[in-house]
Amino acid sequence: MVLVSGDLGAGKTTLIRGACRALGVTDQVTSPTYTIGHTYRGRLPVSHLDLYRLADLGQEDPALLEDYLTPDAVAFIEWPGPAEPWLEQITKRVEIRHVGGDEREIDL
């Protein structure tokens, strides 16, 4: 599970798109902002979630993320804040920041 944070337009989806390509995903990788998540097939299953629209998972169906956060999949979660209290298996965090023009600073 990889939590990806950063301001709007910082490049979160672009970073995830590149990671998906490295994992063998050939489908078009797009932001799941309005659908919560997408799943892809590569060398292994990949889930891409975007929780931007959710203020608090406590008000959502507990099964909302179950289909995406499976033990066999790599999961990338943009705007992870609302889910962090429920994410027990966080393995990586990535934060992206604008530093001017087209440049970004990435903390792993």
FIKEKE-198029 format. One line per 4 residues: number of its first residue (from 1); for each residue x, y, z of C-alpha. Coordinates in steps of 0.25 Angstrom, whole numbers, always signed. Example, Ala and Ser with C-alpha at 12.3 -4.5 7.8 and 13.67 -1.06 7.14 Angstrom:
// FIKEKE-198029
1> +49 -18 +31; +55 -4 +29
END
This chain:
// FIKEKE-198029
1> +0 +0 +0; +6 +14 -4; -1 +26 +1; +1 +38 -9
5> -1 +52 -3; +1 +66 -10; -6 +78 -14; -16 +79 -26
9> -8 +77 -39; +5 +73 -32; +6 +60 -40; +0 +49 -32
13> -7 +43 -43; +5 +44 -52; +14 +37 -42; +4 +26 -40
17> +3 +25 -56; +18 +23 -57; +18 +13 -45; +6 +5 -52
21> +14 +5 -65; +26 -1 -57; +17 -12 -52; +13 -16 -66
25> -1 -9 -67; -4 -6 -81; -18 +0 -79; -20 +16 -79
29> -18 +20 -64; -27 +32 -60; -30 +39 -47; -42 +32 -40
33> -46 +44 -33; -61 +43 -37; -62 +27 -36; -53 +25 -23
37> -44 +15 -30; -39 +7 -42; -33 -7 -43; -23 -11 -53
41> -16 -24 -58; -1 -24 -59; +9 -34 -54; +0 -33 -42
45> -13 -26 -38; -12 -11 -36; -22 -3 -29; -23 +13 -31
49> -31 +20 -21; -34 +35 -19; -41 +39 -6; -41 +54 -9
53> -57 +55 -9; -58 +47 +5; -57 +56 +17; -58 +44 +27
57> -59 +29 +24; -67 +27 +37; -79 +32 +29; -77 +22 +18
61> -80 +8 +15; -69 -1 +22; -68 -9 +10; -65 +3 +1
65> -50 +0 +0; -50 -15 +2; -50 -18 -13; -38 -10 -15
69> -29 -13 -3; -27 -28 -5; -15 -35 +0; -10 -39 -14
73> -11 -25 -20; -2 -12 -20; -11 -1 -15; -8 +14 -18
77> -16 +23 -10; -17 +38 -14; -22 +48 -3; -21 +37 +8
81> -25 +45 +20; -39 +40 +22; -35 +26 +22; -22 +26 +30
85> -29 +22 +43; -33 +9 +36; -21 +6 +28; -13 -4 +36
89> -3 -9 +26; +3 +5 +21; +16 +1 +15; +20 +14 +8
93> +17 +29 +8; +20 +38 -4; +18 +53 -3; +19 +62 -15
97> +21 +77 -15; +22 +88 -25; +36 +95 -24; +34 +105 -36
101> +30 +103 -51; +30 +89 -55; +39 +84 -44; +34 +75 -32
105> +40 +71 -19; +37 +56 -15; +39 +51 -1; +38 +35 +0
END
